Amino acid sequence: MDYEVNPEDVKSKLDAHEAFVLLDVREPWEFETAKIEGAKLIPMGDVPSRAHQELDPEEHIVVVCHRGVRSMNVTVWLRQQGFDHVQSMRGGIDAWSRQVDPTVPVY
């Protein structure tokens, strides 16, 4: 499984009702500013303490942040913890706003 997935593929998975967790690792204020419906918020700094309680290592997880840096760091960390089906959404919510859903604010 690739470490990155593009926003259009994530949109296709959502539209097809595929089972996966959309994990947003931004800060709460960022999440309130712009979010993808159905995303689960666990700020990056909280991932180490919450991942094993709140996430299933067998599930497909797509991690999203603002522009893709934090989500890639979390993806790499989760994979090192045995979460084998984790991908980072390339370009983050910024790319989502510009390429998929212009109703989501750019900030």
PDB file as gemmi writes it, atoms N, CA and C in Angstrom:
CRYST1    1.000    1.000    1.000  90.00  90.00  90.00 P 1                      
ATOM      1  N   MET A   1       0.854  -1.182   0.000  1.00  0.00           N  
ATOM      2  CA  MET A   1       0.000   0.000   0.000  1.00  0.00           C  
ATOM      3  C   MET A   1       0.894   1.237   0.000  1.00  0.00           C  
ATOM      4  N   ASP A   2       0.618   2.154  -0.918  1.00  0.00           N  
ATOM      5  CA  ASP A   2       1.381   3.399  -1.008  1.00  0.00           C  
ATOM      6  C   ASP A   2       1.225   4.212   0.277  1.00  0.00           C  
ATOM      7  N   TYR A   3       2.221   5.024   0.571  1.00  0.00           N  
ATOM      8  CA  TYR A   3       2.159   5.896   1.742  1.00  0.00           C  
ATOM      9  C   TYR A   3       1.234   7.090   1.513  1.00  0.00           C  
ATOM     10  N   GLU A   4       0.971   7.440   0.252  1.00  0.00           N  
ATOM     11  CA  GLU A   4       0.102   8.585  -0.035  1.00  0.00           C  
ATOM     12  C   GLU A   4      -1.054   8.176  -0.937  1.00  0.00           C  
ATOM     13  N   VAL A   5      -2.153   8.902  -0.786  1.00  0.00           N  
ATOM     14  CA  VAL A   5      -3.329   8.752  -1.639  1.00  0.00           C  
ATOM     15  C   VAL A   5      -3.762  10.175  -2.016  1.00  0.00           C  
ATOM     16  N   ASN A   6      -4.216  10.361  -3.240  1.00  0.00           N  
ATOM     17  CA  ASN A   6      -4.592  11.724  -3.638  1.00  0.00           C  
ATOM     18  C   ASN A   6      -6.024  12.042  -3.202  1.00  0.00           C  
ATOM     19  N   PRO A   7      -6.349  13.321  -3.086  1.00  0.00           N  
ATOM     20  CA  PRO A   7      -7.670  13.723  -2.593  1.00  0.00           C  
ATOM     21  C   PRO A   7      -8.827  13.173  -3.439  1.00  0.00           C  
ATOM     22  N   GLU A   8      -8.636  13.085  -4.752  1.00  0.00           N  
ATOM     23  CA  GLU A   8      -9.708  12.574  -5.615  1.00  0.00           C  
ATOM     24  C   GLU A   8     -10.033  11.113  -5.291  1.00  0.00           C  
ATOM     25  N   ASP A   9      -8.993  10.335  -4.970  1.00  0.00           N  
ATOM     26  CA  ASP A   9      -9.230   8.934  -4.607  1.00  0.00           C  
ATOM     27  C   ASP A   9      -9.955   8.825  -3.267  1.00  0.00           C  
ATOM     28  N   VAL A  10      -9.636   9.712  -2.336  1.00  0.00           N  
ATOM     29  CA  VAL A  10     -10.340   9.724  -1.053  1.00  0.00           C  
ATOM     30  C   VAL A  10     -11.809  10.061  -1.280  1.00  0.00           C  
ATOM     31  N   LYS A  11     -12.073  11.047  -2.133  1.00  0.00           N  
ATOM     32  CA  LYS A  11     -13.457  11.412  -2.460  1.00  0.00           C  
ATOM     33  C   LYS A  11     -14.201  10.232  -3.064  1.00  0.00           C  
ATOM     34  N   SER A  12     -13.548   9.494  -3.959  1.00  0.00           N  
ATOM     35  CA  SER A  12     -14.171   8.309  -4.574  1.00  0.00           C  
ATOM     36  C   SER A  12     -14.515   7.262  -3.521  1.00  0.00           C  
ATOM     37  N   LYS A  13     -13.619   7.054  -2.569  1.00  0.00           N  
ATOM     38  CA  LYS A  13     -13.863   6.086  -1.494  1.00  0.00           C  
ATOM     39  C   LYS A  13     -15.051   6.525  -0.635  1.00  0.00           C  
ATOM     40  N   LEU A  14     -15.121   7.823  -0.326  1.00  0.00           N  
ATOM     41  CA  LEU A  14     -16.248   8.338   0.450  1.00  0.00           C  
ATOM     42  C   LEU A  14     -17.558   8.168  -0.320  1.00  0.00           C  
ATOM     43  N   ASP A  15     -17.533   8.525  -1.598  1.00  0.00           N  
ATOM     44  CA  ASP A  15     -18.746   8.414  -2.421  1.00  0.00           C  
ATOM     45  C   ASP A  15     -19.218   6.972  -2.562  1.00  0.00           C  
ATOM     46  N   ALA A  16     -18.264   6.035  -2.575  1.00  0.00           N  
ATOM     47  CA  ALA A  16     -18.592   4.614  -2.722  1.00  0.00           C  
ATOM     48  C   ALA A  16     -18.906   3.959  -1.367  1.00  0.00           C  
ATOM     49  N   HIS A  17     -18.855   4.754  -0.299  1.00  0.00           N  
ATOM     50  CA  HIS A  17     -19.119   4.267   1.063  1.00  0.00           C  
ATOM     51  C   HIS A  17     -18.165   3.147   1.455  1.00  0.00           C  
ATOM     52  N   GLU A  18     -16.914   3.231   0.974  1.00  0.00           N  
ATOM     53  CA  GLU A  18     -15.907   2.260   1.388  1.00  0.00           C  
ATOM     54  C   GLU A  18     -15.597   2.456   2.868  1.00  0.00           C  
ATOM     55  N   ALA A  19     -15.296   1.359   3.534  1.00  0.00           N  
ATOM     56  CA  ALA A  19     -14.993   1.420   4.965  1.00  0.00           C  
ATOM     57  C   ALA A  19     -13.548   1.847   5.178  1.00  0.00           C  
ATOM     58  N   PHE A  20     -13.370   3.012   5.766  1.00  0.00           N  
ATOM     59  CA  PHE A  20     -12.050   3.485   6.178  1.00  0.00           C  
ATOM     60  C   PHE A  20     -12.234   4.614   7.175  1.00  0.00           C  
ATOM     61  N   VAL A  21     -11.179   4.882   7.930  1.00  0.00           N  
ATOM     62  CA  VAL A  21     -11.202   5.967   8.904  1.00  0.00           C  
ATOM     63  C   VAL A  21     -10.470   7.156   8.307  1.00  0.00           C  
ATOM     64  N   LEU A  22     -11.124   8.301   8.302  1.00  0.00           N  
ATOM     65  CA  LEU A  22     -10.491   9.541   7.873  1.00  0.00           C  
ATOM     66  C   LEU A  22     -10.030  10.232   9.155  1.00  0.00           C  
ATOM     67  N   LEU A  23      -8.729  10.223   9.376  1.00  0.00           N  
ATOM     68  CA  LEU A  23      -8.141  10.729  10.614  1.00  0.00           C  
ATOM     69  C   LEU A  23      -7.528  12.102  10.380  1.00  0.00           C  
ATOM     70  N   ASP A  24      -8.095  13.108  11.015  1.00  0.00           N  
ATOM     71  CA  ASP A  24      -7.598  14.481  10.900  1.00  0.00           C  
ATOM     72  C   ASP A  24      -6.666  14.745  12.080  1.00  0.00           C  
ATOM     73  N   VAL A  25      -5.413  15.112  11.786  1.00  0.00           N  
ATOM     74  CA  VAL A  25      -4.423  15.305  12.853  1.00  0.00           C  
ATOM     75  C   VAL A  25      -4.077  16.772  13.088  1.00  0.00           C  
ATOM     76  N   ARG A  26      -4.930  17.681  12.595  1.00  0.00           N  
ATOM     77  CA  ARG A  26      -4.713  19.107  12.822  1.00  0.00           C  
ATOM     78  C   ARG A  26      -5.188  19.494  14.218  1.00  0.00           C  
ATOM     79  N   GLU A  27      -4.974  20.736  14.561  1.00  0.00           N  
ATOM     80  CA  GLU A  27      -5.418  21.261  15.847  1.00  0.00           C  
ATOM     81  C   GLU A  27      -6.927  21.528  15.804  1.00  0.00           C  
ATOM     82  N   PRO A  28      -7.589  21.529  16.971  1.00  0.00           N  
ATOM     83  CA  PRO A  28      -9.040  21.746  16.987  1.00  0.00           C  
ATOM     84  C   PRO A  28      -9.490  23.007  16.266  1.00  0.00           C  
ATOM     85  N   TRP A  29      -8.754  24.117  16.393  1.00  0.00           N  
ATOM     86  CA  TRP A  29      -9.168  25.356  15.707  1.00  0.00           C  
ATOM     87  C   TRP A  29      -9.121  25.175  14.193  1.00  0.00           C  
ATOM     88  N   GLU A  30      -8.146  24.409  13.698  1.00  0.00           N  
ATOM     89  CA  GLU A  30      -8.056  24.167  12.252  1.00  0.00           C  
ATOM     90  C   GLU A  30      -9.230  23.310  11.795  1.00  0.00           C  
ATOM     91  N   PHE A  31      -9.553  22.304  12.605  1.00  0.00           N  
ATOM     92  CA  PHE A  31     -10.662  21.398  12.297  1.00  0.00           C  
ATOM     93  C   PHE A  31     -11.975  22.176  12.223  1.00  0.00           C  
ATOM     94  N   GLU A  32     -12.157  23.129  13.140  1.00  0.00           N  
ATOM     95  CA  GLU A  32     -13.379  23.940  13.125  1.00  0.00           C  
ATOM     96  C   GLU A  32     -13.410  24.888  11.928  1.00  0.00           C  
ATOM     97  N   THR A  33     -12.247  25.311  11.462  1.00  0.00           N  
ATOM     98  CA  THR A  33     -12.158  26.223  10.320  1.00  0.00           C  
ATOM     99  C   THR A  33     -12.531  25.528   9.018  1.00  0.00           C  
ATOM    100  N   ALA A  34     -12.019  24.318   8.827  1.00  0.00           N  
ATOM    101  CA  ALA A  34     -12.234  23.579   7.582  1.00  0.00           C  
ATOM    102  C   ALA A  34     -12.111  22.096   7.873  1.00  0.00           C  
ATOM    103  N   LYS A  35     -13.142  21.324   7.518  1.00  0.00           N  
ATOM    104  CA  LYS A  35     -13.078  19.885   7.778  1.00  0.00           C  
ATOM    105  C   LYS A  35     -13.816  19.106   6.713  1.00  0.00           C  
ATOM    106  N   ILE A  36     -13.486  17.833   6.645  1.00  0.00           N  
ATOM    107  CA  ILE A  36     -14.172  16.902   5.762  1.00  0.00           C  
ATOM    108  C   ILE A  36     -15.175  16.154   6.626  1.00  0.00           C  
ATOM    109  N   GLU A  37     -16.420  16.144   6.192  1.00  0.00           N  
ATOM    110  CA  GLU A  37     -17.491  15.515   6.961  1.00  0.00           C  
ATOM    111  C   GLU A  37     -17.144  14.062   7.279  1.00  0.00           C  
ATOM    112  N   GLY A  38     -17.302  13.692   8.544  1.00  0.00           N  
ATOM    113  CA  GLY A  38     -17.052  12.319   8.959  1.00  0.00           C  
ATOM    114  C   GLY A  38     -15.644  12.060   9.465  1.00  0.00           C  
ATOM    115  N   ALA A  39     -14.772  13.066   9.388  1.00  0.00           N  
ATOM    116  CA  ALA A  39     -13.393  12.883   9.845  1.00  0.00           C  
ATOM    117  C   ALA A  39     -13.337  12.787  11.368  1.00  0.00           C  
ATOM    118  N   LYS A  40     -12.398  11.985  11.856  1.00  0.00           N  
ATOM    119  CA  LYS A  40     -12.159  11.837  13.293  1.00  0.00           C  
ATOM    120  C   LYS A  40     -10.952  12.701  13.644  1.00  0.00           C  
ATOM    121  N   LEU A  41     -11.097  13.575  14.624  1.00  0.00           N  
ATOM    122  CA  LEU A  41     -10.018  14.473  15.029  1.00  0.00           C  
ATOM    123  C   LEU A  41      -9.206  13.872  16.168  1.00  0.00           C  
ATOM    124  N   ILE A  42      -7.918  13.670  15.896  1.00  0.00           N  
ATOM    125  CA  ILE A  42      -6.937  13.378  16.943  1.00  0.00           C  
ATOM    126  C   ILE A  42      -5.718  14.236  16.595  1.00  0.00           C  
ATOM    127  N   PRO A  43      -5.544  15.375  17.283  1.00  0.00           N  
ATOM    128  CA  PRO A  43      -4.390  16.228  16.971  1.00  0.00           C  
ATOM    129  C   PRO A  43      -3.075  15.442  17.006  1.00  0.00           C  
ATOM    130  N   MET A  44      -2.149  15.819  16.127  1.00  0.00           N  
ATOM    131  CA  MET A  44      -0.893  15.088  15.985  1.00  0.00           C  
ATOM    132  C   MET A  44      -0.220  14.793  17.327  1.00  0.00           C  
ATOM    133  N   GLY A  45      -0.186  15.771  18.213  1.00  0.00           N  
ATOM    134  CA  GLY A  45       0.461  15.578  19.499  1.00  0.00           C  
ATOM    135  C   GLY A  45      -0.214  14.554  20.390  1.00  0.00           C  
ATOM    136  N   ASP A  46      -1.481  14.261  20.116  1.00  0.00           N  
ATOM    137  CA  ASP A  46      -2.234  13.281  20.915  1.00  0.00           C  
ATOM    138  C   ASP A  46      -2.200  11.875  20.325  1.00  0.00           C  
ATOM    139  N   VAL A  47      -1.736  11.744  19.095  1.00  0.00           N  
ATOM    140  CA  VAL A  47      -1.762  10.435  18.427  1.00  0.00           C  
ATOM    141  C   VAL A  47      -1.028   9.360  19.226  1.00  0.00           C  
ATOM    142  N   PRO A  48       0.202   9.611  19.719  1.00  0.00           N  
ATOM    143  CA  PRO A  48       0.893   8.541  20.449  1.00  0.00           C  
ATOM    144  C   PRO A  48       0.115   8.006  21.652  1.00  0.00           C  
ATOM    145  N   SER A  49      -0.594   8.873  22.362  1.00  0.00           N  
ATOM    146  CA  SER A  49      -1.316   8.423  23.555  1.00  0.00           C  
ATOM    147  C   SER A  49      -2.712   7.877  23.245  1.00  0.00           C  
ATOM    148  N   ARG A  50      -3.260   8.190  22.076  1.00  0.00           N  
ATOM    149  CA  ARG A  50      -4.638   7.784  21.782  1.00  0.00           C  
ATOM    150  C   ARG A  50      -4.771   6.719  20.701  1.00  0.00           C  
ATOM    151  N   ALA A  51      -3.755   6.552  19.866  1.00  0.00           N  
ATOM    152  CA  ALA A  51      -3.870   5.681  18.694  1.00  0.00           C  
ATOM    153  C   ALA A  51      -4.301   4.260  19.049  1.00  0.00           C  
ATOM    154  N   HIS A  52      -3.640   3.651  20.023  1.00  0.00           N  
ATOM    155  CA  HIS A  52      -3.928   2.251  20.329  1.00  0.00           C  
ATOM    156  C   HIS A  52      -5.274   2.069  21.030  1.00  0.00           C  
ATOM    157  N   GLN A  53      -5.824   3.128  21.608  1.00  0.00           N  
ATOM    158  CA  GLN A  53      -7.142   3.033  22.243  1.00  0.00           C  
ATOM    159  C   GLN A  53      -8.264   3.326  21.252  1.00  0.00           C  
ATOM    160  N   GLU A  54      -8.019   4.221  20.283  1.00  0.00           N  
ATOM    161  CA  GLU A  54      -9.098   4.722  19.439  1.00  0.00           C  
ATOM    162  C   GLU A  54      -9.049   4.269  17.978  1.00  0.00           C  
ATOM    163  N   LEU A  55      -7.934   3.662  17.570  1.00  0.00           N  
ATOM    164  CA  LEU A  55      -7.806   3.236  16.179  1.00  0.00           C  
ATOM    165  C   LEU A  55      -7.561   1.734  16.110  1.00  0.00           C  
ATOM    166  N   ASP A  56      -8.074   1.115  15.060  1.00  0.00           N  
ATOM    167  CA  ASP A  56      -7.905  -0.321  14.842  1.00  0.00           C  
ATOM    168  C   ASP A  56      -6.782  -0.536  13.836  1.00  0.00           C  
ATOM    169  N   PRO A  57      -5.709  -1.248  14.236  1.00  0.00           N  
ATOM    170  CA  PRO A  57      -4.579  -1.449  13.327  1.00  0.00           C  
ATOM    171  C   PRO A  57      -4.935  -2.245  12.072  1.00  0.00           C  
ATOM    172  N   GLU A  58      -6.097  -2.888  12.062  1.00  0.00           N  
ATOM    173  CA  GLU A  58      -6.517  -3.663  10.890  1.00  0.00           C  
ATOM    174  C   GLU A  58      -7.296  -2.805   9.879  1.00  0.00           C  
ATOM    175  N   GLU A  59      -7.778  -1.650  10.308  1.00  0.00           N  
ATOM    176  CA  GLU A  59      -8.585  -0.794   9.430  1.00  0.00           C  
ATOM    177  C   GLU A  59      -7.726   0.035   8.491  1.00  0.00           C  
ATOM    178  N   HIS A  60      -8.319   0.383   7.354  1.00  0.00           N  
ATOM    179  CA  HIS A  60      -7.678   1.329   6.443  1.00  0.00           C  
ATOM    180  C   HIS A  60      -7.882   2.719   7.049  1.00  0.00           C  
ATOM    181  N   ILE A  61      -6.792   3.453   7.204  1.00  0.00           N  
ATOM    182  CA  ILE A  61      -6.824   4.795   7.785  1.00  0.00           C  
ATOM    183  C   ILE A  61      -6.193   5.764   6.800  1.00  0.00           C  
ATOM    184  N   VAL A  62      -6.913   6.848   6.508  1.00  0.00           N  
ATOM    185  CA  VAL A  62      -6.370   7.919   5.673  1.00  0.00           C  
ATOM    186  C   VAL A  62      -6.178   9.122   6.593  1.00  0.00           C  
ATOM    187  N   VAL A  63      -4.933   9.588   6.689  1.00  0.00           N  
ATOM    188  CA  VAL A  63      -4.590  10.688   7.585  1.00  0.00           C  
ATOM    189  C   VAL A  63      -4.561  11.989   6.791  1.00  0.00           C  
ATOM    190  N   VAL A  64      -5.160  13.037   7.370  1.00  0.00           N  
ATOM    191  CA  VAL A  64      -5.209  14.336   6.706  1.00  0.00           C  
ATOM    192  C   VAL A  64      -4.760  15.433   7.671  1.00  0.00           C  
ATOM    193  N   CYS A  65      -4.068  16.427   7.119  1.00  0.00           N  
ATOM    194  CA  CYS A  65      -3.687  17.614   7.895  1.00  0.00           C  
ATOM    195  C   CYS A  65      -3.909  18.827   6.995  1.00  0.00           C  
ATOM    196  N   HIS A  66      -3.156  19.899   7.205  1.00  0.00           N  
ATOM    197  CA  HIS A  66      -3.354  21.107   6.409  1.00  0.00           C  
ATOM    198  C   HIS A  66      -2.795  20.953   4.996  1.00  0.00           C  
ATOM    199  N   ARG A  67      -1.510  20.582   4.900  1.00  0.00           N  
ATOM    200  CA  ARG A  67      -0.890  20.493   3.569  1.00  0.00           C  
ATOM    201  C   ARG A  67      -0.197  19.165   3.298  1.00  0.00           C  
ATOM    202  N   GLY A  68      -0.217  18.247   4.255  1.00  0.00           N  
ATOM    203  CA  GLY A  68       0.324  16.914   4.010  1.00  0.00           C  
ATOM    204  C   GLY A  68       1.583  16.544   4.753  1.00  0.00           C  
ATOM    205  N   VAL A  69       2.177  17.484   5.491  1.00  0.00           N  
ATOM    206  CA  VAL A  69       3.423  17.182   6.209  1.00  0.00           C  
ATOM    207  C   VAL A  69       3.137  16.411   7.499  1.00  0.00           C  
ATOM    208  N   ARG A  70       2.258  16.952   8.335  1.00  0.00           N  
ATOM    209  CA  ARG A  70       1.927  16.270   9.590  1.00  0.00           C  
ATOM    210  C   ARG A  70       1.312  14.901   9.329  1.00  0.00           C  
ATOM    211  N   SER A  71       0.439  14.837   8.316  1.00  0.00           N  
ATOM    212  CA  SER A  71      -0.217  13.558   8.026  1.00  0.00           C  
ATOM    213  C   SER A  71       0.793  12.501   7.591  1.00  0.00           C  
ATOM    214  N   MET A  72       1.818  12.893   6.845  1.00  0.00           N  
ATOM    215  CA  MET A  72       2.846  11.923   6.452  1.00  0.00           C  
ATOM    216  C   MET A  72       3.648  11.483   7.667  1.00  0.00           C  
ATOM    217  N   ASN A  73       3.976  12.404   8.563  1.00  0.00           N  
ATOM    218  CA  ASN A  73       4.695  12.024   9.785  1.00  0.00           C  
ATOM    219  C   ASN A  73       3.886  11.041  10.620  1.00  0.00           C  
ATOM    220  N   VAL A  74       2.586  11.293  10.754  1.00  0.00           N  
ATOM    221  CA  VAL A  74       1.716  10.399  11.521  1.00  0.00           C  
ATOM    222  C   VAL A  74       1.585   9.057  10.802  1.00  0.00           C  
ATOM    223  N   THR A  75       1.480   9.085   9.488  1.00  0.00           N  
ATOM    224  CA  THR A  75       1.387   7.842   8.715  1.00  0.00           C  
ATOM    225  C   THR A  75       2.611   6.962   8.953  1.00  0.00           C  
ATOM    226  N   VAL A  76       3.788   7.555   8.863  1.00  0.00           N  
ATOM    227  CA  VAL A  76       5.033   6.802   9.084  1.00  0.00           C  
ATOM    228  C   VAL A  76       5.057   6.248  10.510  1.00  0.00           C  
ATOM    229  N   TRP A  77       4.700   7.071  11.493  1.00  0.00           N  
ATOM    230  CA  TRP A  77       4.714   6.628  12.886  1.00  0.00           C  
ATOM    231  C   TRP A  77       3.729   5.478  13.101  1.00  0.00           C  
ATOM    232  N   LEU A  78       2.502   5.627  12.591  1.00  0.00           N  
ATOM    233  CA  LEU A  78       1.500   4.567  12.764  1.00  0.00           C  
ATOM    234  C   LEU A  78       1.959   3.264  12.111  1.00  0.00           C  
ATOM    235  N   ARG A  79       2.554   3.350  10.948  1.00  0.00           N  
ATOM    236  CA  ARG A  79       3.056   2.132  10.292  1.00  0.00           C  
ATOM    237  C   ARG A  79       4.137   1.469  11.140  1.00  0.00           C  
ATOM    238  N   GLN A  80       4.965   2.268  11.781  1.00  0.00           N  
ATOM    239  CA  GLN A  80       5.997   1.707  12.663  1.00  0.00           C  
ATOM    240  C   GLN A  80       5.374   1.024  13.887  1.00  0.00           C  
ATOM    241  N   GLN A  81       4.145   1.416  14.228  1.00  0.00           N  
ATOM    242  CA  GLN A  81       3.445   0.833  15.373  1.00  0.00           C  
ATOM    243  C   GLN A  81       2.603  -0.382  14.978  1.00  0.00           C  
ATOM    244  N   GLY A  82       2.674  -0.790  13.710  1.00  0.00           N  
ATOM    245  CA  GLY A  82       1.930  -1.971  13.270  1.00  0.00           C  
ATOM    246  C   GLY A  82       0.614  -1.682  12.579  1.00  0.00           C  
ATOM    247  N   PHE A  83       0.336  -0.414  12.313  1.00  0.00           N  
ATOM    248  CA  PHE A  83      -0.860  -0.048  11.544  1.00  0.00           C  
ATOM    249  C   PHE A  83      -0.447  -0.096  10.065  1.00  0.00           C  
ATOM    250  N   ASP A  84      -0.699  -1.224   9.410  1.00  0.00           N  
ATOM    251  CA  ASP A  84      -0.167  -1.449   8.061  1.00  0.00           C  
ATOM    252  C   ASP A  84      -0.972  -0.811   6.942  1.00  0.00           C  
ATOM    253  N   HIS A  85      -2.193  -0.386   7.241  1.00  0.00           N  
ATOM    254  CA  HIS A  85      -3.081   0.116   6.188  1.00  0.00           C  
ATOM    255  C   HIS A  85      -3.342   1.610   6.354  1.00  0.00           C  
ATOM    256  N   VAL A  86      -2.277   2.376   6.537  1.00  0.00           N  
ATOM    257  CA  VAL A  86      -2.390   3.818   6.762  1.00  0.00           C  
ATOM    258  C   VAL A  86      -1.790   4.557   5.575  1.00  0.00           C  
ATOM    259  N   GLN A  87      -2.505   5.593   5.138  1.00  0.00           N  
ATOM    260  CA  GLN A  87      -2.029   6.445   4.052  1.00  0.00           C  
ATOM    261  C   GLN A  87      -2.238   7.903   4.424  1.00  0.00           C  
ATOM    262  N   SER A  88      -1.383   8.759   3.898  1.00  0.00           N  
ATOM    263  CA  SER A  88      -1.499  10.198   4.061  1.00  0.00           C  
ATOM    264  C   SER A  88      -2.174  10.769   2.816  1.00  0.00           C  
ATOM    265  N   MET A  89      -3.125  11.679   3.017  1.00  0.00           N  
ATOM    266  CA  MET A  89      -3.754  12.329   1.865  1.00  0.00           C  
ATOM    267  C   MET A  89      -2.835  13.437   1.354  1.00  0.00           C  
ATOM    268  N   ARG A  90      -2.343  13.248   0.143  1.00  0.00           N  
ATOM    269  CA  ARG A  90      -1.399  14.186  -0.476  1.00  0.00           C  
ATOM    270  C   ARG A  90      -2.003  15.587  -0.564  1.00  0.00           C  
ATOM    271  N   GLY A  91      -1.253  16.575  -0.055  1.00  0.00           N  
ATOM    272  CA  GLY A  91      -1.687  17.971  -0.154  1.00  0.00           C  
ATOM    273  C   GLY A  91      -2.624  18.426   0.941  1.00  0.00           C  
ATOM    274  N   GLY A  92      -3.087  17.500   1.777  1.00  0.00           N  
ATOM    275  CA  GLY A  92      -3.931  17.834   2.914  1.00  0.00           C  
ATOM    276  C   GLY A  92      -5.272  18.452   2.542  1.00  0.00           C  
ATOM    277  N   ILE A  93      -5.872  19.084   3.541  1.00  0.00           N  
ATOM    278  CA  ILE A  93      -7.186  19.687   3.327  1.00  0.00           C  
ATOM    279  C   ILE A  93      -7.094  20.873   2.370  1.00  0.00           C  
ATOM    280  N   ASP A  94      -5.906  21.443   2.253  1.00  0.00           N  
ATOM    281  CA  ASP A  94      -5.711  22.527   1.291  1.00  0.00           C  
ATOM    282  C   ASP A  94      -5.967  22.004  -0.131  1.00  0.00           C  
ATOM    283  N   ALA A  95      -5.397  20.849  -0.459  1.00  0.00           N  
ATOM    284  CA  ALA A  95      -5.620  20.244  -1.780  1.00  0.00           C  
ATOM    285  C   ALA A  95      -7.076  19.812  -1.927  1.00  0.00           C  
ATOM    286  N   TRP A  96      -7.666  19.299  -0.854  1.00  0.00           N  
ATOM    287  CA  TRP A  96      -9.079  18.894  -0.886  1.00  0.00           C  
ATOM    288  C   TRP A  96      -9.957  20.094  -1.264  1.00  0.00           C  
ATOM    289  N   SER A  97      -9.714  21.232  -0.624  1.00  0.00           N  
ATOM    290  CA  SER A  97     -10.491  22.450  -0.891  1.00  0.00           C  
ATOM    291  C   SER A  97     -10.338  22.904  -2.338  1.00  0.00           C  
ATOM    292  N   ARG A  98      -9.132  22.808  -2.863  1.00  0.00           N  
ATOM    293  CA  ARG A  98      -8.844  23.313  -4.210  1.00  0.00           C  
ATOM    294  C   ARG A  98      -9.230  22.329  -5.315  1.00  0.00           C  
ATOM    295  N   GLN A  99      -9.160  21.026  -5.035  1.00  0.00           N  
ATOM    296  CA  GLN A  99      -9.355  20.029  -6.088  1.00  0.00           C  
ATOM    297  C   GLN A  99     -10.668  19.260  -6.002  1.00  0.00           C  
ATOM    298  N   VAL A 100     -11.243  19.164  -4.800  1.00  0.00           N  
ATOM    299  CA  VAL A 100     -12.405  18.297  -4.613  1.00  0.00           C  
ATOM    300  C   VAL A 100     -13.652  19.068  -4.193  1.00  0.00           C  
ATOM    301  N   ASP A 101     -13.536  19.856  -3.127  1.00  0.00           N  
ATOM    302  CA  ASP A 101     -14.713  20.509  -2.557  1.00  0.00           C  
ATOM    303  C   ASP A 101     -14.417  21.971  -2.243  1.00  0.00           C  
ATOM    304  N   PRO A 102     -14.746  22.868  -3.185  1.00  0.00           N  
ATOM    305  CA  PRO A 102     -14.460  24.289  -2.974  1.00  0.00           C  
ATOM    306  C   PRO A 102     -15.297  24.937  -1.862  1.00  0.00           C  
ATOM    307  N   THR A 103     -16.269  24.212  -1.317  1.00  0.00           N  
ATOM    308  CA  THR A 103     -17.041  24.770  -0.194  1.00  0.00           C  
ATOM    309  C   THR A 103     -16.263  24.674   1.119  1.00  0.00           C  
ATOM    310  N   VAL A 104     -15.211  23.866   1.144  1.00  0.00           N  
ATOM    311  CA  VAL A 104     -14.364  23.774   2.340  1.00  0.00           C  
ATOM    312  C   VAL A 104     -13.389  24.955   2.301  1.00  0.00           C  
ATOM    313  N   PRO A 105     -13.390  25.799   3.338  1.00  0.00           N  
ATOM    314  CA  PRO A 105     -12.553  27.005   3.327  1.00  0.00           C  
ATOM    315  C   PRO A 105     -11.064  26.701   3.207  1.00  0.00           C  
ATOM    316  N   VAL A 106     -10.375  27.568   2.483  1.00  0.00           N  
ATOM    317  CA  VAL A 106      -8.913  27.534   2.415  1.00  0.00           C  
ATOM    318  C   VAL A 106      -8.411  28.497   3.478  1.00  0.00           C  
ATOM    319  N   TYR A 107      -7.416  28.085   4.218  1.00  0.00           N  
ATOM    320  CA  TYR A 107      -6.849  28.977   5.248  1.00  0.00           C  
ATOM    321  C   TYR A 107      -5.347  28.921   5.236  1.00  0.00           C  
TER     322      TYR A 107                                                      
END                                                                             
